[in-house]
Amino acid sequence: MLGAPYPGRMASTGPTTRSGGGDGRLAAAGTSAALTRTATTDRGAKEAEGAEAADGGVLSRRYRALTLGIVSVVLLIAFEATAVSTAMPVAARELHGLGLYAFAFSGYFTTSLLAMVVSGQWCDRSGPTAPLATGIAGFAAGLVVSGTAASMGVFVLGRAVQGLGGGLVIVALYVVVGRAYPERLRPAVMAAFSASWVVPSIVGPLVSGTVTQQLGWRWVFLAIPVLVVLPLAVMLPALRRATRGAREERRRSGPGRRLDAGRICWAAALSGGAALLQYAGQDLRPWSALPAAAGAGLLVPAALRLLPHGTFRAARGLPTVVLMRGIAAGSFMAAESFVPLMLVTQRGLSPTLAGLSLAGGGLTWALGSSVQARPRLEPVRERLVQVGMVLTAGAIGSVPLALLHAVPPWIVAVAWCAGGLGMGLAISVLSVLMLRLSPPAEAGANSAALQVSDSLSNVLVVGAAGTVFTALGGGSVGAAGGAAASAAAGHPAAFAAVFLPAAALALSGVAVAARLRAGRAPARGQETATSSV
Protein backbone atom coordinates (compact mmCIF):
# COMPACT_ATOMS: atom_id res chain seq x y z
CA MET A 1 0.00 0.00 0.00
CA LEU A 2 2.91 2.38 0.59
CA GLY A 3 3.74 2.43 -3.12
CA ALA A 4 0.20 2.99 -4.34
CA PRO A 5 0.44 6.83 -4.89
CA TYR A 6 3.55 6.49 -7.03
CA PRO A 7 1.74 5.96 -10.39
CA GLY A 8 -0.24 9.15 -9.75
CA ARG A 9 2.93 11.18 -9.48
CA MET A 10 4.19 9.62 -12.69
CA ALA A 11 0.97 10.62 -14.50
CA SER A 12 1.07 14.22 -13.28
CA THR A 13 4.62 14.90 -14.42
CA GLY A 14 4.79 13.02 -17.70
CA PRO A 15 1.96 14.38 -19.88
CA THR A 16 1.99 17.84 -18.31
CA THR A 17 5.58 18.53 -19.26
CA ARG A 18 5.14 17.18 -22.78
CA SER A 19 1.94 19.10 -23.66
CA GLY A 20 0.43 22.42 -22.85
CA GLY A 21 -2.99 23.81 -22.09
CA GLY A 22 -5.83 21.33 -22.53
CA ASP A 23 -3.61 18.27 -22.47
CA GLY A 24 -2.23 19.41 -19.17
CA ARG A 25 -5.72 19.97 -17.79
CA LEU A 26 -6.79 16.52 -18.98
CA ALA A 27 -3.72 15.02 -17.40
CA ALA A 28 -4.43 16.88 -14.19
CA ALA A 29 -8.01 15.63 -14.22
CA GLY A 30 -6.79 12.08 -14.82
CA THR A 31 -4.31 12.45 -12.02
CA SER A 32 -7.01 13.69 -9.67
CA ALA A 33 -9.24 10.74 -10.56
CA ALA A 34 -6.37 8.33 -10.08
CA LEU A 35 -5.54 9.81 -6.70
CA THR A 36 -9.22 9.63 -5.72
CA ARG A 37 -9.39 5.98 -6.73
CA THR A 38 -6.17 5.28 -4.84
CA ALA A 39 -7.43 7.02 -1.72
CA THR A 40 -10.71 5.12 -1.96
CA THR A 41 -8.81 1.86 -2.33
CA ASP A 42 -6.64 2.72 0.66
CA ARG A 43 -9.68 3.56 2.76
CA GLY A 44 -11.41 0.34 1.71
CA ALA A 45 -8.38 -1.73 2.58
CA LYS A 46 -7.99 0.01 5.92
CA GLU A 47 -11.68 -0.46 6.68
CA ALA A 48 -11.39 -4.16 5.81
CA GLU A 49 -8.33 -4.48 8.02
CA GLY A 50 -10.14 -2.64 10.78
CA ALA A 51 -13.16 -4.91 10.49
CA GLU A 52 -10.94 -7.97 10.66
CA ALA A 53 -9.09 -6.57 13.66
CA ALA A 54 -12.42 -5.78 15.31
CA ASP A 55 -13.28 -9.46 15.13
CA GLY A 56 -10.31 -10.05 17.42
CA GLY A 57 -9.20 -13.51 18.43
CA VAL A 58 -11.10 -16.63 19.35
CA LEU A 59 -11.91 -15.14 22.77
CA SER A 60 -13.11 -11.77 21.48
CA ARG A 61 -16.70 -10.79 22.20
CA ARG A 62 -17.87 -12.09 18.84
CA TYR A 63 -16.50 -15.62 19.32
CA ARG A 64 -16.10 -16.00 23.09
CA ALA A 65 -19.28 -17.93 23.90
CA LEU A 66 -18.90 -20.26 20.94
CA THR A 67 -15.23 -20.91 21.64
CA LEU A 68 -15.74 -21.60 25.34
CA GLY A 69 -18.69 -23.85 24.56
CA ILE A 70 -17.01 -26.07 21.96
CA VAL A 71 -13.73 -26.25 23.90
CA SER A 72 -15.68 -27.31 27.01
CA VAL A 73 -17.35 -30.06 25.00
CA VAL A 74 -13.97 -31.28 23.76
CA LEU A 75 -12.62 -31.12 27.32
CA LEU A 76 -15.42 -33.33 28.62
CA ILE A 77 -15.05 -35.80 25.76
CA ALA A 78 -11.31 -35.95 26.44
CA PHE A 79 -11.89 -36.55 30.13
CA GLU A 80 -14.37 -39.31 29.34
CA ALA A 81 -11.92 -40.99 26.97
CA THR A 82 -9.12 -41.03 29.55
CA ALA A 83 -11.26 -41.73 32.61
CA VAL A 84 -13.46 -44.51 31.27
CA SER A 85 -10.49 -46.73 30.43
CA THR A 86 -9.57 -46.66 34.13
CA ALA A 87 -13.08 -47.54 35.34
CA MET A 88 -13.81 -50.11 32.64
CA PRO A 89 -12.01 -53.11 34.21
CA VAL A 90 -13.87 -52.60 37.49
CA ALA A 91 -17.19 -52.31 35.67
CA ALA A 92 -16.57 -55.49 33.66
CA ARG A 93 -15.64 -57.42 36.80
CA GLU A 94 -18.67 -56.28 38.80
CA LEU A 95 -21.01 -57.00 35.89
CA HIS A 96 -19.44 -60.45 35.39
CA GLY A 97 -18.70 -59.58 31.79
CA LEU A 98 -14.96 -59.90 31.27
CA GLY A 99 -15.70 -61.99 28.18
CA LEU A 100 -17.34 -58.93 26.61
CA TYR A 101 -14.67 -56.48 27.77
CA ALA A 102 -13.18 -55.93 24.31
CA PHE A 103 -16.63 -55.28 22.84
CA ALA A 104 -17.08 -52.35 25.19
CA PHE A 105 -14.30 -50.64 23.22
CA SER A 106 -15.00 -51.99 19.75
CA GLY A 107 -18.73 -51.25 20.10
CA TYR A 108 -17.98 -47.58 20.61
CA PHE A 109 -15.58 -47.48 17.69
CA THR A 110 -17.83 -49.38 15.28
CA THR A 111 -20.88 -47.17 15.76
CA SER A 112 -18.81 -43.98 15.73
CA LEU A 113 -17.56 -44.81 12.22
CA LEU A 114 -21.13 -45.02 10.97
CA ALA A 115 -22.10 -41.82 12.77
CA MET A 116 -19.16 -39.89 11.30
CA VAL A 117 -20.40 -40.46 7.75
CA VAL A 118 -24.00 -39.65 8.70
CA SER A 119 -22.87 -36.49 10.49
CA GLY A 120 -20.91 -35.31 7.46
CA GLN A 121 -23.97 -35.58 5.22
CA TRP A 122 -26.26 -34.08 7.83
CA CYS A 123 -23.97 -31.07 8.32
CA ASP A 124 -23.72 -30.45 4.58
CA ARG A 125 -27.49 -30.69 4.24
CA SER A 126 -28.67 -28.53 7.14
CA GLY A 127 -25.65 -27.17 9.00
CA PRO A 128 -23.86 -28.48 12.11
CA THR A 129 -26.24 -27.27 14.82
CA ALA A 130 -28.66 -30.21 14.76
CA PRO A 131 -25.98 -32.95 14.40
CA LEU A 132 -23.96 -31.38 17.21
CA ALA A 133 -26.89 -31.14 19.62
CA THR A 134 -28.10 -34.63 18.71
CA GLY A 135 -24.61 -36.05 19.09
CA ILE A 136 -24.10 -34.53 22.52
CA ALA A 137 -27.49 -35.85 23.61
CA GLY A 138 -26.66 -39.32 22.27
CA PHE A 139 -23.24 -39.28 23.90
CA ALA A 140 -24.79 -38.37 27.26
CA ALA A 141 -27.56 -40.97 26.85
CA GLY A 142 -24.99 -43.68 26.18
CA LEU A 143 -23.12 -42.74 29.34
CA VAL A 144 -26.33 -42.96 31.35
CA VAL A 145 -27.17 -46.39 29.89
CA SER A 146 -23.69 -47.71 30.70
CA GLY A 147 -23.63 -46.08 34.12
CA THR A 148 -26.93 -47.68 35.13
CA ALA A 149 -26.38 -51.05 33.42
CA ALA A 150 -27.23 -54.19 35.38
CA SER A 151 -25.50 -56.51 32.91
CA MET A 152 -22.49 -56.36 30.63
CA GLY A 153 -24.71 -56.64 27.56
CA VAL A 154 -26.54 -53.44 28.49
CA PHE A 155 -23.20 -51.82 29.30
CA VAL A 156 -21.90 -52.60 25.79
CA LEU A 157 -25.17 -51.28 24.32
CA GLY A 158 -24.60 -48.01 26.16
CA ARG A 159 -21.09 -47.79 24.75
CA ALA A 160 -22.50 -48.30 21.25
CA VAL A 161 -25.00 -45.47 21.75
CA GLN A 162 -22.19 -43.34 23.09
CA GLY A 163 -20.19 -44.06 19.93
CA LEU A 164 -23.07 -42.87 17.77
CA GLY A 165 -23.13 -39.60 19.67
CA GLY A 166 -19.36 -39.20 19.62
CA GLY A 167 -19.19 -39.74 15.86
CA LEU A 168 -21.83 -37.08 15.25
CA VAL A 169 -20.10 -34.60 17.56
CA ILE A 170 -16.53 -34.82 16.28
CA VAL A 171 -17.48 -34.17 12.65
CA ALA A 172 -19.96 -31.42 13.53
CA LEU A 173 -17.29 -29.63 15.60
CA TYR A 174 -14.97 -29.52 12.60
CA VAL A 175 -17.75 -28.07 10.45
CA VAL A 176 -18.44 -25.44 13.11
CA VAL A 177 -14.79 -24.39 13.02
CA GLY A 178 -14.81 -24.24 9.23
CA ARG A 179 -17.97 -22.17 8.97
CA ALA A 180 -18.13 -20.05 12.12
CA TYR A 181 -14.52 -18.85 12.20
CA PRO A 182 -12.53 -17.00 9.53
CA GLU A 183 -9.54 -18.83 8.13
CA ARG A 184 -7.04 -16.79 10.14
CA LEU A 185 -8.57 -18.04 13.44
CA ARG A 186 -8.95 -21.72 12.60
CA PRO A 187 -5.38 -22.69 13.58
CA ALA A 188 -5.96 -21.12 17.00
CA VAL A 189 -9.19 -23.08 17.48
CA MET A 190 -7.40 -26.32 16.54
CA ALA A 191 -4.69 -25.43 19.04
CA ALA A 192 -7.38 -24.98 21.70
CA PHE A 193 -8.77 -28.41 20.85
CA SER A 194 -5.34 -29.96 21.38
CA ALA A 195 -4.81 -28.08 24.63
CA SER A 196 -8.16 -29.40 25.87
CA TRP A 197 -6.69 -32.91 25.93
CA VAL A 198 -3.66 -32.05 28.08
CA VAL A 199 -5.23 -31.81 31.53
CA PRO A 200 -7.59 -34.81 31.07
CA SER A 201 -4.73 -36.98 29.82
CA ILE A 202 -2.73 -36.19 32.95
CA VAL A 203 -5.36 -36.04 35.70
CA GLY A 204 -8.14 -38.08 34.08
CA PRO A 205 -6.92 -41.52 35.15
CA LEU A 206 -6.14 -40.24 38.67
CA VAL A 207 -9.57 -38.63 39.11
CA SER A 208 -11.29 -41.66 37.61
CA GLY A 209 -9.40 -44.03 39.87
CA THR A 210 -10.26 -41.98 42.94
CA VAL A 211 -13.95 -41.73 42.02
CA THR A 212 -14.08 -45.46 41.25
CA GLN A 213 -12.55 -46.35 44.62
CA GLN A 214 -14.50 -43.86 46.73
CA LEU A 215 -17.89 -43.63 45.00
CA GLY A 216 -17.99 -46.53 42.56
CA TRP A 217 -17.36 -46.91 38.83
CA ARG A 218 -20.89 -45.84 37.88
CA TRP A 219 -20.22 -42.23 38.85
CA VAL A 220 -17.44 -41.98 36.28
CA PHE A 221 -20.14 -42.47 33.64
CA LEU A 222 -23.00 -40.61 35.30
CA ALA A 223 -21.17 -37.39 36.20
CA ILE A 224 -20.30 -36.30 32.65
CA PRO A 225 -23.91 -36.00 31.34
CA VAL A 226 -24.60 -33.53 34.14
CA LEU A 227 -21.46 -31.52 33.40
CA VAL A 228 -22.22 -31.21 29.68
CA VAL A 229 -25.41 -29.19 30.27
CA LEU A 230 -23.60 -25.91 30.97
CA PRO A 231 -21.33 -25.80 27.89
CA LEU A 232 -24.27 -26.84 25.74
CA ALA A 233 -26.36 -23.97 27.12
CA VAL A 234 -23.52 -21.53 26.40
CA MET A 235 -22.66 -22.84 22.95
CA LEU A 236 -26.00 -23.42 21.21
CA PRO A 237 -27.31 -19.82 21.34
CA ALA A 238 -23.98 -18.55 20.00
CA LEU A 239 -24.03 -21.18 17.28
CA ARG A 240 -27.57 -20.24 16.27
CA ARG A 241 -26.52 -16.59 15.96
CA ALA A 242 -23.60 -17.62 13.78
CA THR A 243 -25.84 -19.74 11.56
CA ARG A 244 -28.66 -17.24 11.13
CA GLY A 245 -27.50 -16.05 7.71
CA ALA A 246 -26.91 -19.56 6.43
CA ARG A 247 -30.35 -20.73 7.59
CA GLU A 248 -32.02 -17.88 5.73
CA GLU A 249 -30.00 -18.63 2.61
CA ARG A 250 -30.96 -22.32 2.76
CA ARG A 251 -34.59 -21.34 3.26
CA ARG A 252 -34.50 -19.18 0.13
CA SER A 253 -32.78 -21.87 -1.92
CA GLY A 254 -35.39 -24.50 -1.04
CA PRO A 255 -34.97 -27.99 0.45
CA GLY A 256 -31.42 -29.22 0.92
CA ARG A 257 -29.93 -32.38 -0.45
CA ARG A 258 -31.29 -35.66 0.84
CA LEU A 259 -29.06 -37.96 2.81
CA ASP A 260 -27.30 -40.36 0.46
CA ALA A 261 -28.62 -43.81 1.38
CA GLY A 262 -25.87 -45.45 -0.63
CA ARG A 263 -23.11 -43.76 1.37
CA ILE A 264 -24.83 -44.66 4.60
CA CYS A 265 -24.93 -48.31 3.50
CA TRP A 266 -21.22 -48.16 2.68
CA ALA A 267 -20.62 -46.60 6.10
CA ALA A 268 -22.45 -49.53 7.70
CA ALA A 269 -20.27 -51.92 5.69
CA LEU A 270 -17.18 -50.04 6.83
CA SER A 271 -18.24 -50.29 10.46
CA GLY A 272 -19.08 -53.98 10.17
CA GLY A 273 -15.80 -54.74 8.42
CA ALA A 274 -13.81 -52.92 11.08
CA ALA A 275 -15.67 -54.82 13.82
CA LEU A 276 -14.93 -58.18 12.18
CA LEU A 277 -11.25 -57.32 11.80
CA GLN A 278 -11.04 -56.31 15.46
CA TYR A 279 -12.77 -59.53 16.48
CA ALA A 280 -10.42 -61.64 14.35
CA GLY A 281 -7.38 -59.81 15.71
CA GLN A 282 -8.19 -60.93 19.25
CA ASP A 283 -7.78 -64.60 18.37
CA LEU A 284 -5.03 -65.96 16.14
CA ARG A 285 -6.47 -69.46 15.79
CA PRO A 286 -6.88 -70.62 12.17
CA TRP A 287 -10.65 -70.19 12.11
CA SER A 288 -10.26 -66.44 12.82
CA ALA A 289 -9.16 -66.06 9.19
CA LEU A 290 -12.84 -66.30 8.22
CA PRO A 291 -14.05 -63.15 10.03
CA ALA A 292 -10.83 -61.41 8.98
CA ALA A 293 -11.50 -62.15 5.31
CA ALA A 294 -15.13 -61.11 5.64
CA GLY A 295 -14.10 -57.91 7.40
CA ALA A 296 -11.59 -57.03 4.69
CA GLY A 297 -14.18 -57.78 2.02
CA LEU A 298 -16.51 -55.21 3.56
CA LEU A 299 -13.96 -52.63 4.63
CA VAL A 300 -11.83 -52.22 1.50
CA PRO A 301 -14.57 -51.34 -1.02
CA ALA A 302 -16.34 -49.19 1.57
CA ALA A 303 -13.18 -47.18 2.26
CA LEU A 304 -12.61 -46.67 -1.47
CA ARG A 305 -16.08 -45.16 -1.81
CA LEU A 306 -16.16 -43.09 1.37
CA LEU A 307 -12.75 -41.44 1.18
CA PRO A 308 -11.97 -38.78 -1.46
CA HIS A 309 -11.07 -40.08 -4.91
CA GLY A 310 -7.31 -40.44 -5.16
CA THR A 311 -6.67 -40.85 -1.43
CA PHE A 312 -4.74 -44.11 -1.74
CA ARG A 313 -2.52 -42.80 -4.53
CA ALA A 314 -1.85 -39.53 -2.69
CA ALA A 315 -3.45 -37.24 -5.27
CA ARG A 316 -2.52 -33.64 -4.60
CA GLY A 317 -4.57 -31.57 -2.22
CA LEU A 318 -7.46 -32.94 -0.17
CA PRO A 319 -6.84 -36.66 -0.89
CA THR A 320 -3.31 -36.33 0.47
CA VAL A 321 -4.58 -34.44 3.52
CA VAL A 322 -6.93 -37.32 4.32
CA LEU A 323 -4.23 -39.94 3.67
CA MET A 324 -1.71 -38.08 5.82
CA ARG A 325 -4.14 -38.02 8.74
CA GLY A 326 -4.25 -41.82 8.62
CA ILE A 327 -0.47 -42.15 8.31
CA ALA A 328 0.20 -39.83 11.24
CA ALA A 329 -2.46 -41.26 13.55
CA GLY A 330 -1.79 -44.90 12.75
CA SER A 331 1.98 -44.78 13.17
CA PHE A 332 1.90 -42.79 16.41
CA MET A 333 -0.93 -44.69 18.09
CA ALA A 334 0.49 -48.09 17.17
CA ALA A 335 3.75 -47.18 18.86
CA GLU A 336 2.13 -45.50 21.86
CA SER A 337 0.05 -48.61 22.57
CA PHE A 338 3.20 -50.64 23.22
CA VAL A 339 5.46 -48.14 25.01
CA PRO A 340 4.17 -48.77 28.57
CA LEU A 341 4.21 -52.54 28.05
CA MET A 342 7.81 -52.42 26.86
CA LEU A 343 8.93 -50.32 29.82
CA VAL A 344 7.17 -52.61 32.31
CA THR A 345 8.27 -55.96 30.88
CA GLN A 346 11.70 -55.04 29.51
CA ARG A 347 12.98 -52.40 31.93
CA GLY A 348 11.05 -53.26 35.10
CA LEU A 349 9.31 -49.90 35.54
CA SER A 350 6.08 -49.69 37.50
CA PRO A 351 2.90 -49.17 35.48
CA THR A 352 2.66 -45.65 36.92
CA LEU A 353 6.14 -44.65 35.77
CA ALA A 354 5.61 -46.32 32.43
CA GLY A 355 2.42 -44.35 31.91
CA LEU A 356 4.06 -41.10 32.98
CA SER A 357 6.64 -41.58 30.24
CA LEU A 358 3.88 -40.63 27.80
CA ALA A 359 2.64 -37.58 29.73
CA GLY A 360 5.26 -35.26 28.27
CA GLY A 361 4.02 -36.12 24.81
CA GLY A 362 0.60 -34.72 25.66
CA LEU A 363 2.12 -31.42 26.75
CA THR A 364 4.32 -31.07 23.68
CA TRP A 365 1.42 -32.06 21.43
CA ALA A 366 -0.43 -28.99 22.70
CA LEU A 367 2.76 -26.95 22.27
CA GLY A 368 3.13 -28.06 18.65
CA SER A 369 -0.49 -27.20 17.93
CA SER A 370 0.03 -23.77 19.48
CA VAL A 371 3.15 -23.15 17.39
CA GLN A 372 1.38 -23.91 14.11
CA ALA A 373 -1.31 -21.37 14.98
CA ARG A 374 1.10 -18.44 14.57
CA PRO A 375 0.07 -16.31 11.57
CA ARG A 376 3.64 -15.81 10.36
CA LEU A 377 3.91 -19.56 9.68
CA GLU A 378 1.03 -19.45 7.19
CA PRO A 379 3.30 -19.48 4.08
CA VAL A 380 5.03 -22.68 5.24
CA ARG A 381 2.03 -24.47 6.72
CA GLU A 382 2.40 -27.54 4.49
CA ARG A 383 6.09 -27.79 5.41
CA LEU A 384 5.13 -27.98 9.08
CA VAL A 385 3.52 -31.35 8.39
CA GLN A 386 6.82 -32.65 7.03
CA VAL A 387 8.70 -31.30 10.05
CA GLY A 388 6.13 -32.94 12.31
CA MET A 389 6.47 -36.31 10.60
CA VAL A 390 10.28 -36.17 10.83
CA LEU A 391 9.98 -35.58 14.59
CA THR A 392 7.39 -38.34 14.93
CA ALA A 393 9.43 -40.87 12.94
CA GLY A 394 12.56 -40.03 14.92
CA ALA A 395 10.72 -40.41 18.22
CA ILE A 396 9.22 -43.78 17.34
CA GLY A 397 12.51 -45.02 15.93
CA SER A 398 14.33 -44.01 19.13
CA VAL A 399 12.05 -45.99 21.46
CA PRO A 400 13.62 -49.43 20.70
CA LEU A 401 16.94 -48.09 22.00
CA ALA A 402 15.47 -48.58 25.48
CA LEU A 403 15.54 -52.33 24.84
CA LEU A 404 19.30 -52.04 25.36
CA HIS A 405 19.99 -52.05 29.09
CA ALA A 406 22.93 -49.72 28.57
CA VAL A 407 20.45 -47.03 27.51
CA PRO A 408 18.56 -45.31 30.36
CA PRO A 409 14.77 -45.77 30.13
CA TRP A 410 14.15 -42.03 30.39
CA ILE A 411 15.23 -41.78 26.76
CA VAL A 412 11.69 -42.92 25.93
CA ALA A 413 10.16 -39.94 27.75
CA VAL A 414 12.46 -37.56 25.89
CA ALA A 415 11.68 -39.20 22.56
CA TRP A 416 7.96 -39.07 23.24
CA CYS A 417 8.14 -35.36 23.92
CA ALA A 418 9.63 -34.92 20.44
CA GLY A 419 6.97 -37.19 18.97
CA GLY A 420 4.16 -35.28 20.66
CA LEU A 421 5.54 -32.01 19.31
CA GLY A 422 5.60 -33.47 15.81
CA MET A 423 2.04 -34.77 16.08
CA GLY A 424 0.82 -31.43 17.40
CA LEU A 425 2.26 -29.74 14.33
CA ALA A 426 1.04 -32.31 11.81
CA ILE A 427 -2.47 -33.12 13.04
CA SER A 428 -3.52 -29.52 13.61
CA VAL A 429 -2.16 -28.34 10.26
CA LEU A 430 -3.93 -31.19 8.47
CA SER A 431 -7.22 -30.19 10.08
CA VAL A 432 -6.74 -26.58 8.99
CA LEU A 433 -5.81 -27.63 5.44
CA MET A 434 -8.86 -29.87 5.18
CA LEU A 435 -11.15 -26.96 6.02
CA ARG A 436 -9.30 -24.66 3.64
CA LEU A 437 -9.63 -27.10 0.74
CA SER A 438 -13.32 -27.83 1.39
CA PRO A 439 -16.08 -25.82 -0.28
CA PRO A 440 -18.71 -24.95 2.34
CA ALA A 441 -21.17 -27.45 0.85
CA GLU A 442 -18.66 -30.29 1.27
CA ALA A 443 -17.10 -29.44 4.64
CA GLY A 444 -19.14 -32.08 6.44
CA ALA A 445 -18.29 -34.92 4.07
CA ASN A 446 -14.61 -34.00 4.08
CA SER A 447 -14.50 -33.67 7.87
CA ALA A 448 -16.05 -37.13 8.08
CA ALA A 449 -13.45 -38.50 5.65
CA LEU A 450 -10.65 -37.07 7.79
CA GLN A 451 -12.01 -38.72 10.93
CA VAL A 452 -12.69 -42.01 9.15
CA SER A 453 -9.09 -42.07 7.90
CA ASP A 454 -7.84 -41.47 11.44
CA SER A 455 -10.00 -44.17 12.99
CA LEU A 456 -9.47 -46.78 10.28
CA SER A 457 -5.73 -46.30 10.42
CA ASN A 458 -5.80 -46.87 14.16
CA VAL A 459 -7.68 -50.14 13.71
CA LEU A 460 -5.54 -51.44 10.86
CA VAL A 461 -2.09 -50.36 12.03
CA VAL A 462 -2.60 -51.10 15.72
CA GLY A 463 -4.25 -54.41 14.81
CA ALA A 464 -1.40 -55.38 12.49
CA ALA A 465 1.14 -54.41 15.14
CA GLY A 466 -0.66 -56.55 17.71
CA THR A 467 -0.77 -59.51 15.36
CA VAL A 468 2.96 -59.29 14.64
CA PHE A 469 3.71 -58.78 18.33
CA THR A 470 1.75 -61.89 19.28
CA ALA A 471 3.22 -63.97 16.47
CA LEU A 472 6.74 -63.18 17.71
CA GLY A 473 5.90 -64.34 21.23
CA GLY A 474 5.13 -61.03 22.86
CA GLY A 475 1.40 -61.40 23.26
CA SER A 476 1.03 -63.96 26.03
CA VAL A 477 1.36 -61.59 28.96
CA GLY A 478 -2.15 -62.21 30.12
CA ALA A 479 -1.80 -65.96 29.86
CA ALA A 480 0.84 -66.31 32.50
CA GLY A 481 1.64 -64.75 35.77
CA GLY A 482 4.62 -63.38 37.61
CA ALA A 483 8.01 -64.33 36.18
CA ALA A 484 6.40 -66.49 33.55
CA ALA A 485 4.49 -63.52 32.23
CA SER A 486 7.62 -61.41 32.13
CA ALA A 487 9.46 -64.11 30.28
CA ALA A 488 6.62 -64.64 27.84
CA ALA A 489 6.61 -60.95 27.07
CA GLY A 490 10.38 -60.69 27.18
CA HIS A 491 11.16 -60.91 23.47
CA PRO A 492 12.82 -57.66 22.40
CA ALA A 493 12.33 -58.64 18.76
CA ALA A 494 8.55 -58.49 19.25
CA PHE A 495 8.77 -54.86 20.36
CA ALA A 496 11.27 -53.95 17.66
CA ALA A 497 8.89 -55.45 15.09
CA VAL A 498 6.24 -53.00 16.27
CA PHE A 499 8.26 -49.81 16.61
CA LEU A 500 10.48 -49.96 13.54
CA PRO A 501 7.68 -50.45 10.96
CA ALA A 502 5.68 -47.73 12.72
CA ALA A 503 8.67 -45.40 12.41
CA ALA A 504 9.00 -46.31 8.72
CA LEU A 505 5.31 -45.52 8.20
CA ALA A 506 5.75 -42.12 9.84
CA LEU A 507 8.84 -41.46 7.73
CA SER A 508 6.89 -42.25 4.56
CA GLY A 509 4.61 -39.42 5.57
CA VAL A 510 7.45 -36.96 4.96
CA ALA A 511 7.39 -37.84 1.25
CA VAL A 512 3.60 -38.01 1.03
CA ALA A 513 3.25 -34.60 2.71
CA ALA A 514 5.09 -33.02 -0.22
CA ARG A 515 1.83 -33.47 -2.17
CA LEU A 516 -0.33 -31.50 0.26
CA ARG A 517 -0.25 -28.21 -1.59
CA ALA A 518 -3.12 -27.54 -3.97
CA GLY A 519 -5.32 -24.65 -5.04
CA ARG A 520 -7.78 -23.50 -2.44
CA ALA A 521 -11.28 -24.70 -3.15
CA PRO A 522 -13.27 -21.69 -1.91
CA ALA A 523 -12.34 -18.17 -2.92
CA ARG A 524 -11.23 -16.05 -0.03
CA GLY A 525 -14.31 -13.89 -0.21
CA GLN A 526 -16.54 -16.94 0.01
CA GLU A 527 -15.26 -18.30 3.30
CA THR A 528 -16.21 -15.45 5.59
CA ALA A 529 -16.70 -16.23 9.20
CA THR A 530 -20.43 -16.43 9.61
CA SER A 531 -21.93 -17.00 6.22
CA SER A 532 -22.42 -20.73 6.06
CA VAL A 533 -22.78 -22.66 9.28
Secondary structure, DSSP 8 states (H G I E B T S, - for coil): -TTTTHHHHHHHHHHHHH--HHHHHHHHHHHHHHHHHHHHHHHHHHHHHHHHHHH-STTSTTTHHHHHHHHHHHHHHHHHHHHHHHHHHHHHHHTT-GGGHHHHHHHHHHHHHHHHHHHHHHHHHH-SHHHHHHHHHHHHHHHHHHHT-SSHHHHHHHHHHHHHHHHHHHHHHHHHHHHHS-GGGHHHHHHHHHHTTHHHHHHHHHHHHHHHHHT-THHHHHHHHHHTHHHHHHHHHHHHHHHHHHHHHHHHH-S-----HHHHHHHHHHHHHHHHHHHHHT--SGGGHHHHHHHHHHHHHHHHHHS-TTGGGT-TTHHHHHHHHHHHHHHHHHHHHHHHHHHHHHH---HHHHHHTTHHHHHHHHHHHHHHT-GGGGGGHHHHHHHHHHHHHHHHHHGGGGGSTTS-THHHHHHHHHHHHHHHHHHHHHHHHHHHTS-GGGHHHHHHHHHHHHHHHHHHHHHHHHHHHHHTT-S-GGGS-HHHHHHHT--HHHHHHHHHHHHHHHHHHHHHGGG-----SS-GGG--TTS--
